[in-house]
């Protein structure tokens, strides 16, 4: 504050005295005595209150002069000791306190400009008026998002508390139900839920999905997104089953045809696709004459000169029977139409140089056939064509042991045989002195087996031995089919420790001693024959002639196989690396 200049009374007195002494005229003497003078201070704002800026003694205070110096702000006429204190952040009455006894109001920072300020303590102030950026309304729980404040509606949006009431989504009773989603319990996990177990929620419960329509929530293969197949089930949940469903997968259906003449072949013009074929429909729709039961295809008609029911020379090619005693070629072509003993249905006598059955070969199919055609044949290597396809393989035929006619189907050195079948015969099937390990059994005689047949398990303690150490025959049993089907884990000699399909126990013979037992005769007190120790354990594969499988006496010379990686060929302490193992099969 700028202080005003002044002249004190002592100065005036000096000037007056000097003028009198000088004898000159001077100023008019004061109008008051010294005792009537008052001391004044500067009052710049003219509010009647001055500041500590003394002017001096005067007779009467003039403008901007005050006899006191108690003003705390001489530039504001509204601020002085006589003023009323108001809430304006000023000391209006100059008592040293600002806004005393005047209530201040809370103001809240509104950063997002949505009309609601932040309740955070750091964002809240007490003031007489709202500072810039602050408002008098609080309650905003998210002051950086204008869409979140107490005036908003709660909606389903992933756990956001839109209305700042401390609750979000499904936990807020005021949530807008139109923003919820329908969820369905999906018990079978196929992506479709049970319509009867649905609820409108913001957040999907565990195991719930948005898609309903599952008509069987206990079966994951049944739901609206499946194709209908032929299985008696409404797979796609549209209310229709199998053929009733217009959306049935045609690839699942079977084409059937009407067979008017009952020859097993249907008229192709009558095709119908169905899940459940039934008589009189047939599966073959190639009948070119569905009136004549003796004709169903365009074919050659042959002349049957020798009247054996098999034609030789083609006379005509057509569908219907031309008559005149011609024979359909589909029955088979006679390879010698001048001799009635030669035709496709004749009995073949193999290895006699004559093709009686017109098969194009004079080959025996098994060692048993060789022996039947040539009784007294000796043991040795013979060529056979087991599947009658012209492929001849050399195998060892045992023509003397236990009636003879045995075809060697397994031969291995050092490694006990597994029961997994192989279609390729190994070279060691033509010798009793194998030089390699072969773990699989040749399945070449499956076509001749008729499921059941005779089987032999034999082995030599040492491959150089002239005779077998174990040689066991089992009769009329399906083991050959089992051990050449699938893998070891899928095929066992006797599942269930002897309680399965091998009851009653088969007839059998010890070929080394001649001892034999009839079908149904027990194996000692056990009453059954046991095969593998366990189906999956190929290292414990045994056959015991007179005891309970692997639980029998391993040193009595009647055991075949391996137990716990120890060879069982006459003795459990044998050297498996030098042991030779064999399986023979003889068809019925």
C-alpha positions in Angstrom: 0.0 0.0 0.0 1.4 3.4 -0.9 1.7 5.7 2.1 0.6 9.4 1.9 2.9 12.3 2.9 2.0 14.5 5.8 3.3 17.5 7.9 3.3 17.2 11.7 2.1 20.0 14.1 5.7 20.6 15.3 6.7 21.5 11.8 3.8 23.9 11.5 4.7 25.6 14.7 8.2 26.1 13.6 7.1 27.7 10.4 4.7 30.0 12.1 7.4 31.1 14.6 9.8 31.8 11.8 7.3 34.0 10.0 6.6 36.1 13.1 10.3 36.6 13.7 10.9 37.6 10.2 8.1 40.1 10.5 6.4 38.7 7.3 2.9 37.7 6.7 2.4 33.8 6.8 -0.2 31.0 6.9 -3.4 31.3 8.8 -2.8 30.1 12.3 -4.5 26.7 13.1 -8.1 26.8 13.9 -7.6 24.6 17.0 -5.3 24.5 19.8 -2.6 21.9 20.2 -4.8 20.2 22.7 -7.6 20.0 20.3 -5.6 18.3 17.5 -6.0 14.5 16.7 -3.5 12.1 15.3 -4.6 10.5 12.0 -3.6 7.5 9.8 -3.9 6.7 6.2 -7.3 5.3 5.2 -6.8 4.5 1.5 -10.0 2.6 1.0 -12.1 5.2 2.8 -13.9 2.6 5.0 -13.2 4.6 8.2 -10.4 2.3 9.3 -6.8 3.2 8.7 -3.6 1.2 8.7 -0.4 1.7 10.6 0.7 4.5 8.2 0.7 7.6 10.5 0.0 11.1 8.9 0.3 13.2 12.0 -1.9 15.7 14.1 -4.7 17.5 12.4 -7.6 19.5 13.7 -10.1 17.5 11.7 -9.4 14.2 9.8 -9.7 14.7 6.2 -10.5 12.3 3.3 -8.6 9.0 3.4 -7.7 9.7 7.0 -8.6 7.8 10.1 -7.9 8.2 13.7 -7.3 4.4 14.0 -4.9 2.0 12.4 -6.8 -1.3 12.8 -7.7 -2.0 9.2 -6.1 -5.3 8.0 -6.7 -4.6 4.3 -6.7 -0.9 3.4 -7.3 -1.7 -0.3 -10.7 -3.4 0.3 -13.4 -1.2 1.8 -15.4 -4.3 2.7 -12.7 -5.6 5.0 -12.3 -3.9 8.4 -13.0 -4.6 12.1 -16.6 -3.4 11.7 -17.3 -5.6 8.7 -19.4 -8.8 9.0 -17.5 -12.0 8.5 -18.7 -13.9 5.4 -17.5 -17.2 3.8 -15.2 -15.9 1.1 -11.7 -17.1 2.2 -11.0 -13.6 3.6 -10.6 -12.2 7.2 -13.5 -9.7 6.7 -13.6 -8.4 10.3 -9.8 -8.3 10.8 -9.9 -10.5 13.8 -7.1 -12.7 12.6 -9.4 -15.6 11.6 -10.7 -16.4 8.2 -14.4 -17.4 7.7 -14.7 -18.2 11.4 -18.1 -19.7 12.3 -19.0 -19.8 8.6 -19.9 -23.4 7.4 -17.9 -24.6 4.3 -19.5 -26.9 1.8 -18.0 -30.1 0.3 -17.1 -30.1 -3.3 -16.1 -33.1 -5.5 -13.8 -33.3 -8.5 -15.8 -34.2 -11.6 -13.1 -35.3 -14.0 -15.4 -37.0 -16.6 -18.0 -34.2 -16.6 -21.0 -36.4 -16.0 -22.4 -34.2 -13.2 -21.2 -36.5 -10.4 -18.0 -35.9 -8.5 -15.6 -38.5 -7.2 -16.1 -39.7 -3.6 -12.4 -40.4 -3.1 -10.9 -38.4 -0.2 -8.2 -37.1 -2.5 -10.8 -35.7 -4.8 -13.0 -34.0 -2.1 -12.5 -30.4 -0.7 -14.4 -28.1 1.7 -14.8 -24.7 0.4 -17.1 -21.7 0.4 -17.6 -22.1 -3.3 -16.9 -24.7 -5.9 -13.3 -24.6 -7.2 -12.8 -25.0 -10.9 -13.6 -28.6 -12.0 -15.5 -29.4 -8.8 -19.2 -29.8 -8.2 -21.4 -30.1 -5.1 -22.8 -33.6 -6.1 -20.6 -36.6 -5.3 -21.3 -40.4 -5.6 -19.3 -41.1 -8.8 -17.4 -44.5 -8.3 -15.6 -44.2 -11.6 -14.8 -40.6 -12.3 -12.9 -41.3 -15.6 -16.0 -42.8 -17.3 -19.0 -40.5 -17.9 -21.2 -43.6 -18.4 -20.7 -44.7 -14.8 -22.5 -42.7 -12.1 -25.5 -42.9 -9.8 -27.8 -41.8 -12.5 -27.0 -44.6 -14.9 -29.0 -47.9 -15.1 -27.2 -51.2 -14.2 -26.7 -53.4 -17.2 -24.9 -56.7 -17.9 -21.4 -55.8 -18.9 -18.9 -58.0 -17.3 -19.0 -56.9 -13.7 -19.1 -53.1 -14.0 -21.0 -51.3 -11.3 -22.8 -48.9 -13.6 -25.0 -47.1 -11.0 -22.3 -47.0 -8.3 -24.4 -48.8 -5.7 -21.7 -51.3 -4.8 -23.3 -54.1 -6.8 -22.8 -55.3 -10.4 -24.6 -57.4 -12.9 -26.6 -60.3 -11.4 -25.8 -59.1 -7.8 -27.6 -55.8 -8.4 -31.3 -56.1 -8.0 -31.9 -53.1 -10.2 -30.1 -54.6 -13.2 -31.8 -54.1 -16.5 -33.2 -57.5 -17.2 -33.4 -56.8 -21.0 -29.6 -57.0 -21.1 -29.4 -60.5 -19.6 -28.7 -63.6 -21.7 -30.6 -66.9 -21.5 -28.3 -69.7 -20.4 -29.0 -73.4 -20.3 -27.5 -76.2 -18.3 -25.3 -78.4 -20.6 -24.8 -81.6 -18.6 -23.3 -83.6 -21.4 -21.0 -80.9 -22.7 -22.1 -81.0 -26.3 -22.6 -77.2 -26.5 -26.4 -77.4 -26.3 -28.4 -77.1 -23.1 -31.7 -78.4 -21.7 -34.5 -76.0 -22.4 -36.2 -77.0 -19.1 -33.1 -75.8 -17.2 -32.6 -72.3 -18.4 -32.3 -68.9 -16.7 -31.8 -65.2 -17.7 -28.5 -64.1 -16.3 -25.6 -61.7 -16.9 -22.9 -64.3 -16.3 -23.1 -67.9 -17.5 -23.0 -70.4 -14.6 -20.4 -73.2 -14.8 -21.4 -75.7 -17.4 -24.0 -73.5 -19.0 -24.3 -72.5 -22.6 -26.3 -70.0 -24.6 -27.7 -72.6 -27.0 -30.7 -74.7 -25.9 -32.7 -77.3 -27.8 -30.9 -80.4 -26.4 -33.5 -83.2 -26.2 -31.2 -85.5 -24.4 -28.7 -83.7 -22.1 -27.3 -87.0 -20.9 -25.9 -87.9 -24.3 -23.2 -85.7 -25.9 -23.9 -87.3 -29.3 -27.5 -86.0 -29.4 -28.0 -82.2 -30.0 -29.5 -79.9 -32.7 -26.2 -79.7 -34.6 -26.0 -83.4 -35.3 -27.0 -85.1 -38.5 -29.8 -87.7 -38.2 -28.4 -91.2 -38.5 -30.0 -94.6 -38.5 -29.9 -95.6 -34.9 -33.5 -95.3 -33.6 -32.6 -92.0 -31.8 -33.6 -88.4 -32.5 -30.0 -87.3 -33.1 -30.7 -83.8 -34.2 -33.6 -83.1 -31.7 -36.1 -82.0 -34.3 -38.7 -84.5 -33.1 -38.2 -87.0 -35.9 -36.3 -90.3 -35.8 -34.5 -92.1 -38.6 -36.6 -92.3 -41.8 -39.2 -89.9 -40.4 -36.6 -87.1 -40.4 -36.4 -85.2 -43.7 -32.9 -84.2 -42.7 -31.7 -87.8 -42.4 -28.2 -88.3 -43.7 -28.8 -90.3 -46.9 -25.4 -91.9 -46.6 -26.6 -93.6 -43.5 -29.6 -95.2 -45.2 -29.6 -98.3 -47.2 -30.9 -98.6 -50.7 -33.4 -101.4 -51.0 -35.3 -102.8 -54.0 -38.5 -104.7 -54.6 -37.8 -108.3 -55.6 -40.9 -109.4 -57.5 -39.7 -112.8 -58.6 -38.0 -113.7 -55.3 -34.6 -114.5 -56.7 -32.8 -112.2 -54.2 -32.2 -109.5 -56.8 -34.5 -106.4 -57.0 -35.8 -104.2 -59.8 -33.5 -101.1 -59.9 -36.5 -98.9 -60.8 -38.0 -99.6 -57.3 -35.1 -98.2 -55.2 -36.0 -96.8 -51.8 -33.6 -95.5 -49.2 -34.3 -96.5 -45.6 -32.8 -97.0 -42.2 -34.6 -100.3 -41.7 -34.7 -102.6 -44.7 -37.2 -105.4 -44.4 -38.6 -108.2 -46.6 -39.6 -108.5 -49.3 -37.1 -105.7 -50.2 -33.6 -106.8 -51.1 -30.2 -105.0 -51.1 -29.2 -105.9 -54.7 -30.9 -103.9 -57.3 -29.4 -105.4 -60.4 -32.2 -107.6 -61.6 -32.7 -107.1 -65.3 -35.6 -109.5 -65.3 -37.6 -109.3 -62.1 -40.3 -111.8 -63.4 -38.0 -114.8 -64.0 -36.4 -116.0 -60.8 -33.7 -117.9 -62.7 -32.4 -114.7 -64.4 -31.2 -111.5 -62.9 -28.3 -110.2 -64.9 -27.1 -109.7 -68.5 -24.8 -112.7 -68.9 -23.3 -115.2 -71.2 -25.4 -118.3 -72.0 -23.3 -121.4 -72.7 -23.9 -124.7 -74.4 -23.7 -127.7 -72.0 -22.5 -130.5 -74.3 -21.7 -133.1 -71.6 -25.0 -132.3 -69.7 -23.2 -131.9 -66.4 -25.0 -128.6 -65.6 -22.0 -126.5 -66.5 -21.7 -124.8 -69.9 -18.6 -124.4 -71.9 -19.0 -122.4 -75.1 -20.7 -119.0 -75.1 -23.8 -119.0 -77.4 -25.5 -115.7 -76.6 -25.2 -112.7 -74.2 -28.5 -111.3 -72.9 -30.7 -111.0 -69.8 -33.6 -113.4 -70.3 -33.2 -117.1 -70.6 -32.9 -118.0 -74.3 -34.0 -121.6 -73.7 -32.7 -124.4 -75.8 -30.9 -126.0 -72.8 -28.3 -123.2 -72.6 -26.6 -122.7 -69.2 -25.9 -119.3 -67.6 -22.2 -118.7 -67.4 -22.6 -117.1 -63.9 -22.8 -120.7 -62.6 -19.2 -121.2 -63.8 -17.6 -122.2 -67.0 -16.9 -125.8 -67.7 -13.2 -126.3 -68.5 -14.0 -129.6 -70.3 -17.5 -129.7 -71.8 -16.9 -133.2 -73.2 -16.4 -134.9 -69.9 -19.1 -134.6 -67.2 -16.5 -135.3 -64.4 -14.8 -132.0 -65.0 -16.7 -128.8 -64.0 -16.5 -126.1 -61.3 -18.5 -128.1 -58.8 -16.3 -131.2 -59.0 -14.1 -132.5 -56.1 -10.5 -131.5 -56.7 -7.9 -134.1 -56.2 -4.8 -132.0 -55.6 -1.4 -132.8 -57.0 -2.7 -135.5 -59.4 -2.0 -133.5 -62.5 -5.7 -132.9 -63.3 -7.8 -129.8 -62.7 -11.1 -131.5 -61.8 -12.8 -128.3 -60.4 -11.8 -126.0 -63.3 -10.1 -123.7 -60.8 -7.0 -123.3 -63.1 -4.7 -125.1 -60.7 -4.0 -128.5 -59.3 -2.6 -127.2 -56.1 -3.3 -128.6 -52.5 -4.4 -125.9 -50.0 -3.1 -127.4 -46.8 -0.8 -130.1 -45.5 -3.9 -132.2 -44.6 -5.0 -132.1 -48.2 -1.6 -133.3 -49.3 -1.8 -136.2 -46.9 -5.4 -137.0 -47.9 -4.3 -137.2 -51.5 -1.1 -139.0 -50.8 -1.4 -141.2 -47.6 1.9 -142.1 -46.2 3.6 -138.8 -47.2 6.7 -138.0 -45.2 7.5 -134.9 -43.2 9.0 -132.0 -45.2 8.5 -128.9 -47.3 5.3 -128.7 -49.4 3.8 -126.0 -51.5 0.2 -124.9 -50.7 -2.2 -122.3 -51.9 -4.5 -121.8 -48.8 -6.6 -118.9 -50.2 -6.9 -120.4 -53.7 -5.6 -117.3 -55.5 -2.7 -118.9 -57.3 -0.1 -117.8 -54.6 1.8 -120.9 -53.6 3.9 -120.8 -50.4 6.3 -123.4 -49.1 5.6 -124.6 -45.6 6.8 -127.5 -43.3 4.2 -130.3 -43.2 4.3 -132.7 -40.3 2.7 -135.8 -41.9 3.5 -138.3 -39.1 2.9 -136.8 -35.6 -0.5 -137.4 -34.1 -2.2 -138.4 -37.3 -0.2 -136.0 -39.5 -1.5 -133.3 -41.8 -0.2 -130.5 -39.6 0.7 -127.2 -41.3 3.4 -125.1 -39.6 2.0 -121.6 -39.0 4.5 -120.2 -36.5 8.3 -120.7 -36.1 10.6 -118.5 -34.2 14.0 -118.5 -32.5 14.7 -117.1 -29.0 11.5 -115.0 -28.8 8.3 -116.6 -27.7 5.4 -116.2 -30.1 2.8 -113.5 -29.6 -0.8 -114.0 -30.5 -1.0 -111.2 -33.1 -1.6 -112.6 -36.6 0.4 -111.7 -39.7 -0.7 -112.3 -43.3 2.9 -112.7 -44.6 4.5 -116.2 -44.0 8.1 -116.0 -42.9 10.8 -118.2 -44.6 11.3 -120.1 -41.3 7.9 -121.8 -41.7 9.7 -124.2 -44.1 12.1 -125.5 -41.5 12.3 -126.8 -37.9 15.5 -124.9 -37.4 14.5 -121.2 -37.4 17.3 -118.7 -37.7 15.3 -115.5 -36.7 12.8 -114.4 -34.1 9.3 -114.1 -35.5 6.7 -113.1 -32.9 3.5 -113.3 -35.0 1.5 -116.3 -36.1 0.8 -116.7 -39.8 -3.0 -116.4 -40.5 -2.8 -118.1 -43.9 -5.1 -121.0 -43.0 -7.9 -118.8 -41.7 -9.8 -119.4 -44.9 -9.6 -123.1 -44.2 -10.2 -123.1 -40.5 -14.0 -122.9 -40.3 -13.3 -121.2 -36.9 -12.5 -124.5 -35.0 -9.7 -126.9 -35.7 -6.7 -128.7 -34.2 -3.7 -126.8 -32.9 -0.3 -127.9 -31.6 2.3 -126.1 -29.5 5.8 -127.4 -29.7 9.3 -126.3 -28.9 12.9 -127.3 -28.6 15.0 -126.5 -25.6 17.8 -125.9 -28.1 17.2 -125.2 -31.8 19.8 -127.9 -32.7 17.9 -130.6 -30.8 16.6 -133.3 -33.2 13.4 -133.8 -31.2 10.9 -131.5 -29.5 11.0 -130.8 -25.8 7.3 -130.0 -25.6 4.7 -131.1 -28.1 1.0 -130.7 -27.2 -2.1 -131.2 -29.3 -5.5 -129.7 -28.7 -8.5 -130.7 -30.7 -11.6 -129.0 -32.2 -10.7 -125.6 -30.5 -11.0 -122.1 -31.9 -7.6 -121.0 -30.7 -6.1 -120.6 -34.1 -8.8 -118.1 -35.0 -8.1 -116.2 -31.8 -4.4 -116.0 -31.9 -4.4 -114.7 -35.5 -7.0 -112.0 -34.9 -6.2 -108.5 -33.7 -3.4 -107.8 -31.2 -2.2 -109.5 -28.1 -4.3 -107.3 -25.9 -7.5 -108.2 -27.8 -7.1 -112.0 -28.0 -6.3 -114.4 -25.2 -6.5 -118.2 -25.0 -8.8 -118.1 -22.1 -10.1 -114.8 -20.7 -11.3 -114.9 -17.1 -8.8 -117.4 -15.8 -10.4 -120.3 -17.5 -14.1 -119.3 -17.1 -14.6 -118.2 -20.6 -15.2 -119.8 -24.0 -12.8 -122.6 -23.5 -15.2 -124.6 -21.4 -15.4 -127.5 -21.4 -11.7 -128.2 -21.7 -10.7 -129.6 -25.1 -9.5 -133.1 -25.9 -5.7 -133.0 -25.9 -2.6 -135.2 -26.2 1.0 -135.1 -25.1 2.7 -136.2 -28.3 6.0 -137.0 -26.5 4.4 -139.6 -24.1 1.2 -140.5 -25.9 -0.9 -139.4 -22.9 -4.3 -138.0 -23.8 -7.5 -136.8 -22.3 -11.0 -136.5 -23.8 -13.0 -133.3 -24.1 -14.3 -132.1 -20.8 -11.7 -133.9 -18.7 -10.3 -131.7 -16.1 -6.8 -130.4 -15.8 -5.8 -131.9 -12.4 -7.9 -130.4 -9.6 -8.1 -127.0 -11.3 -10.7 -128.0 -13.8 -9.6 -125.7 -16.6 -6.8 -124.8 -19.0 -5.4 -121.4 -18.6 -3.6 -119.4 -21.3 -1.9 -116.1 -20.7 -1.1 -114.8 -17.2 -2.8 -111.6 -18.4 -4.0 -110.5 -21.8 -1.7 -107.6 -22.1 1.5 -109.3 -20.9 3.1 -110.9 -23.9 6.1 -112.0 -21.8 3.8 -114.3 -19.8 2.3 -116.6 -22.4 2.0 -120.2 -21.5 0.2 -123.4 -22.2 0.5 -126.2 -19.6 -0.6 -129.7 -20.5 -1.2 -131.2 -17.1 -1.4 -128.3 -14.6 -3.2 -125.0 -14.3 -1.4 -122.9 -16.9 1.3 -120.7 -15.5 0.4 -121.9 -12.0 1.5 -125.4 -12.8 4.8 -127.2 -12.4 7.3 -125.5 -14.7 9.7 -128.3 -14.6 7.6 -131.3 -15.6 8.3 -131.1 -19.4 4.8 -130.2 -20.4 4.9 -126.4 -20.5 5.0 -124.1 -23.6 5.7 -120.4 -23.7 7.4 -117.9 -21.4 6.7 -116.7 -17.9 8.2 -113.5 -16.5 10.8 -113.4 -19.3 11.9 -117.0 -18.5 11.5 -119.6 -21.2 9.1 -122.4 -20.4 10.0 -125.2 -22.8 10.5 -128.2 -20.5 12.2 -126.1 -17.8 11.7 -122.6 -16.6 15.5 -122.1 -16.4 16.0 -122.7 -20.2 18.0 -120.4 -22.3 15.4 -118.6 -24.4 17.9 -117.1 -26.8 18.5 -120.6 -28.1 15.0 -122.0 -27.8 12.9 -122.7 -30.9 9.1 -122.4 -30.7 6.5 -123.7 -33.1 2.7 -123.7 -33.7 1.0 -126.2 -36.1 -2.6 -126.0 -37.3 -4.8 -128.7 -38.9 -8.1 -127.7 -40.4 -11.3 -129.8 -39.6 
